[in-house]
Amino acid sequence: MKTKIPDALKSDLPDNKWGKLLGATPVIMTVVATLLAGLASSEMTKAQYERAYAAQLQSRAGDQWAFFQAKRLRGEMQRNTFDLLSAQLGAVAAQLEDAPTPPPAPAVVPELAVVMKAVRDEVPEAELAPLLFKLTPAMLADAQRAAKEHAAAYDALTGPMLKKIEAGGSVAARLRFNGMRYDQEAQLNAGIARLYELQVRKSNLVAERHHARSQKFFFGMLGAQMGVIISTLAMAAKKRNLLWSLAAGAGLIAIVFAVYVYLYV
């Protein structure tokens, strides 16, 4: 986009640096408006990406909660069957092998520990949002990877014991062992699901932030376009001082507003 000043209007401008600056005002305001329009579009694109990413993460969290529910249900069925069998056959629970407890849970960074406690305490969203913004993608990715490795380690621990029971143990032993194992695995899946949900909440907050930035950049673009219009009218007017001041003020406000949005919003 090019803005050309007619020679007839150029002759009305003061023949000094101030006059040259006034003559370049429409061009400068056009560049500023174009820049702000690009920033507004970029922020909106980022907001849409974060929304789509949050939907993907929510689907993964849903998968983990489905595993949690399925394993809790299986564990309950195993325990109920074991109780019925014990009542009928007089099986002694103390003589049966317990499922092992999972290895110690992996440590998490302090920022993540604070957020997880805040979620458990059900703090308001306004208080939770600043805590979520302190979590980096690397923190969440590391925590998810550690939680999955923790679950895999428990599978490796119980696998040989389950094979041994299935090969030579009684039905009661298998039922009791599987019931306890499913309960432990369900809790591990729940932990993974909660980490995914934290990432979903953060992605939604980031999307809202980009959306707000896009709106404010758009308003800044309107201010710059207003400066272009006012400056163009001022160059054609007989008395230009006030109009040029309005044009310069509109452009300056647009620039300051854009910088404020970029740094603090």
C-alpha positions as CSV (number, residue, x, y, z in Angstrom):
1,M,0.0,0.0,0.0
2,K,1.4,3.4,-1.0
3,T,0.2,6.8,0.0
4,K,1.4,9.6,-2.3
5,I,1.1,13.3,-1.4
6,P,0.2,15.6,-4.3
7,D,2.7,18.2,-5.2
8,A,0.1,20.9,-4.6
9,L,-0.3,19.8,-1.0
10,K,3.4,19.4,-0.5
11,S,4.0,23.1,-1.3
12,D,1.7,24.0,1.6
13,L,3.9,22.2,4.1
14,P,6.7,24.0,6.0
15,D,10.0,23.7,4.2
16,N,11.8,22.1,7.2
17,K,12.2,18.8,9.1
18,W,8.8,19.3,10.7
19,G,7.2,19.8,7.3
20,K,8.8,16.6,6.0
21,L,7.6,14.7,9.1
22,L,4.1,16.0,8.6
23,G,4.2,15.0,4.9
24,A,5.3,11.5,5.9
25,T,2.6,11.1,8.5
26,P,0.0,9.3,6.2
27,V,2.7,6.8,5.1
28,I,3.8,6.2,8.7
29,M,0.3,5.7,9.9
30,T,-0.4,3.3,7.0
31,V,2.6,1.2,7.9
32,V,1.6,1.2,11.6
33,A,-2.0,0.2,10.7
34,T,-0.7,-2.7,8.5
35,L,1.6,-3.9,11.2
36,L,-1.1,-3.9,13.9
37,A,-3.5,-5.7,11.5
38,G,-0.8,-8.4,11.0
39,L,-0.3,-8.7,14.8
40,A,-4.1,-9.0,15.4
41,S,-4.3,-11.7,12.8
42,S,-1.3,-13.5,14.3
43,E,-2.7,-13.5,17.8
44,M,-6.1,-14.8,16.6
45,T,-4.3,-17.6,14.8
46,K,-2.4,-18.5,18.0
47,A,-5.7,-18.4,20.0
48,Q,-7.3,-20.9,17.5
49,Y,-4.2,-23.2,17.7
50,E,-4.3,-23.2,21.5
51,R,-8.1,-24.1,21.4
52,A,-7.5,-26.9,19.0
53,Y,-4.5,-28.2,21.0
54,A,-6.6,-28.0,24.2
55,A,-9.3,-30.2,22.5
56,Q,-6.6,-32.8,21.6
57,L,-5.3,-32.8,25.2
58,Q,-8.8,-33.2,26.6
59,S,-9.3,-36.2,24.4
60,R,-6.1,-37.8,25.8
61,A,-7.3,-37.0,29.4
62,G,-10.6,-38.6,28.5
63,D,-8.8,-41.7,27.4
64,Q,-6.9,-41.9,30.8
65,W,-10.2,-41.4,32.7
66,A,-11.8,-44.2,30.7
67,F,-8.9,-46.5,31.7
68,F,-9.4,-45.4,35.3
69,Q,-13.1,-46.2,35.2
70,A,-12.6,-49.5,33.4
71,K,-9.9,-50.7,35.9
72,R,-11.9,-49.6,38.9
73,L,-14.8,-51.5,37.6
74,R,-12.7,-54.6,36.9
75,G,-11.2,-54.4,40.3
76,E,-14.6,-54.1,42.0
77,M,-15.8,-57.2,40.0
78,Q,-12.7,-59.2,41.0
79,R,-13.2,-58.3,44.7
80,N,-16.9,-59.1,44.6
81,T,-16.2,-62.5,43.0
82,F,-13.5,-63.2,45.5
83,D,-15.8,-62.4,48.4
84,L,-18.4,-64.7,47.1
85,L,-15.9,-67.5,46.5
86,S,-14.4,-67.0,49.9
87,A,-17.8,-67.2,51.6
88,Q,-18.6,-70.4,49.7
89,L,-15.3,-72.2,49.9
90,G,-13.9,-70.8,53.1
91,A,-10.7,-69.4,51.5
92,V,-8.4,-67.7,53.9
93,A,-7.4,-64.2,52.6
94,A,-4.3,-64.1,54.8
95,Q,-2.8,-67.0,52.9
96,L,-3.1,-65.3,49.6
97,E,-0.5,-63.0,48.0
98,D,-1.1,-59.3,47.9
99,A,-0.5,-57.2,44.9
100,P,2.6,-54.9,45.3
101,T,2.2,-51.2,45.8
102,P,3.6,-49.0,43.0
103,P,7.1,-47.6,43.3
104,P,7.4,-44.2,44.8
105,A,5.8,-41.5,42.7
106,P,8.3,-39.4,40.7
107,A,9.1,-36.0,42.1
108,V,7.6,-32.9,40.5
109,V,9.0,-29.4,40.2
110,P,7.8,-26.9,42.9
111,E,5.7,-24.9,40.5
112,L,3.7,-28.0,39.4
113,A,3.3,-29.1,43.0
114,V,1.8,-25.8,43.9
115,V,-0.7,-25.9,41.0
116,M,-1.7,-29.5,41.8
117,K,-2.4,-28.5,45.4
118,A,-4.4,-25.5,44.3
119,V,-6.5,-27.8,42.0
120,R,-7.1,-30.2,44.9
121,D,-8.2,-27.3,47.1
122,E,-10.5,-26.0,44.4
123,V,-9.2,-22.5,44.4
124,P,-11.0,-20.0,42.2
125,E,-9.9,-19.7,38.5
126,A,-8.7,-16.1,39.1
127,E,-6.2,-17.4,41.6
128,L,-5.3,-20.5,39.7
129,A,-4.5,-18.7,36.4
130,P,-1.3,-17.0,37.5
131,L,0.0,-20.3,38.9
132,L,-0.7,-22.1,35.6
133,F,1.1,-19.4,33.6
134,K,4.3,-20.3,35.6
135,L,4.2,-23.8,34.2
136,T,6.3,-24.2,31.1
137,P,5.5,-26.7,28.3
138,A,8.7,-28.5,29.3
139,M,7.6,-28.9,32.9
140,L,4.3,-30.4,31.9
141,A,5.8,-32.7,29.3
142,D,8.4,-34.0,31.8
143,A,5.7,-34.6,34.4
144,Q,3.6,-36.5,31.9
145,R,6.5,-38.6,30.7
146,A,7.5,-39.5,34.3
147,A,3.9,-40.4,35.2
148,K,3.7,-42.8,32.2
149,E,7.1,-44.3,33.1
150,H,5.8,-44.8,36.6
151,A,2.8,-46.7,35.3
152,A,4.9,-48.8,33.0
153,A,7.2,-49.6,35.9
154,Y,4.3,-50.9,37.9
155,D,3.2,-53.1,34.9
156,A,6.7,-54.5,34.8
157,L,6.6,-55.2,38.5
158,T,3.3,-57.0,38.5
159,G,3.7,-58.9,35.2
160,P,5.8,-61.8,36.5
161,M,3.8,-62.1,39.7
162,L,0.5,-62.3,37.7
163,K,2.0,-65.0,35.4
164,K,3.0,-67.0,38.4
165,I,-0.4,-66.8,40.0
166,E,-2.2,-67.7,36.8
167,A,0.1,-70.7,36.2
168,G,-0.1,-72.3,39.7
169,G,-2.4,-70.2,41.9
170,S,-5.9,-70.7,42.9
171,V,-8.9,-68.9,41.5
172,A,-9.3,-67.0,44.7
173,A,-5.6,-65.9,44.6
174,R,-6.0,-64.7,41.1
175,L,-9.2,-62.8,41.9
176,R,-7.7,-61.1,44.9
177,F,-4.4,-60.2,43.2
178,N,-6.1,-58.7,40.1
179,G,-8.6,-56.7,42.2
180,M,-5.8,-55.0,44.1
181,R,-3.7,-54.6,40.9
182,Y,-6.5,-52.9,39.0
183,D,-7.1,-50.5,41.9
184,Q,-3.4,-49.4,41.8
185,E,-3.3,-49.1,38.1
186,A,-6.5,-47.0,38.1
187,Q,-4.9,-44.5,40.4
188,L,-1.9,-44.3,38.1
189,N,-4.1,-43.6,35.1
190,A,-6.0,-40.9,37.2
191,G,-2.6,-39.2,37.9
192,I,-1.8,-39.1,34.1
193,A,-5.3,-37.8,33.4
194,R,-5.0,-34.9,35.9
195,L,-1.7,-33.8,34.3
196,Y,-3.4,-33.7,30.9
197,E,-6.2,-31.7,32.3
198,L,-3.8,-29.2,33.8
199,Q,-2.3,-28.7,30.3
200,V,-5.9,-28.3,28.9
201,R,-6.6,-25.6,31.4
202,K,-3.4,-23.8,30.6
203,S,-3.9,-24.0,26.8
204,N,-7.4,-22.5,27.3
205,L,-6.0,-19.7,29.3
206,V,-3.3,-19.0,26.7
207,A,-6.0,-19.0,24.0
208,E,-8.0,-16.4,25.9
209,R,-4.9,-14.3,26.3
210,H,-4.1,-14.4,22.6
211,H,-7.7,-13.6,21.8
212,A,-7.6,-10.5,24.1
213,R,-4.3,-9.4,22.5
214,S,-5.8,-9.8,19.1
215,Q,-8.8,-7.6,20.0
216,K,-6.6,-4.9,21.4
217,F,-4.2,-4.9,18.4
218,F,-7.3,-4.5,16.2
219,F,-8.3,-1.4,18.2
220,G,-4.8,-0.1,17.8
221,M,-5.0,-0.7,14.0
222,L,-8.3,1.3,14.0
223,G,-6.5,4.2,15.8
224,A,-3.7,4.2,13.2
225,Q,-6.2,4.2,10.3
226,M,-7.9,7.1,12.0
227,G,-4.6,8.9,12.0
228,V,-4.2,8.2,8.2
229,I,-7.7,9.6,7.6
230,I,-7.2,12.7,9.8
231,S,-3.7,13.5,8.4
232,T,-5.0,13.2,4.8
233,L,-7.9,15.5,5.5
234,A,-5.6,17.9,7.3
235,M,-3.3,18.2,4.3
236,A,-6.2,19.4,2.2
237,A,-7.5,21.8,4.9
238,K,-6.6,25.4,5.1
239,K,-5.8,25.4,8.8
240,R,-3.9,22.3,9.5
241,N,-2.3,22.7,12.9
242,L,-5.0,21.1,15.1
243,L,-5.8,18.3,12.7
244,W,-2.1,17.5,12.3
245,S,-1.9,17.4,16.1
246,L,-4.8,15.0,16.3
247,A,-3.2,12.8,13.6
248,A,0.1,12.6,15.4
249,G,-1.7,12.0,18.7
250,A,-3.7,9.1,17.2
251,G,-0.7,7.5,15.8
252,L,1.3,7.9,19.0
253,I,-1.5,6.4,21.0
254,A,-1.8,3.5,18.6
255,I,1.9,2.7,18.9
256,V,2.0,3.1,22.7
257,F,-1.1,0.9,23.1
258,A,0.4,-1.8,20.9
259,V,3.6,-1.9,22.9
260,Y,1.5,-2.1,26.1
261,V,-0.5,-5.0,24.8
262,Y,2.6,-6.8,23.6
263,L,4.4,-6.5,26.9
264,Y,1.8,-6.6,29.6
265,V,-1.4,-8.2,28.3
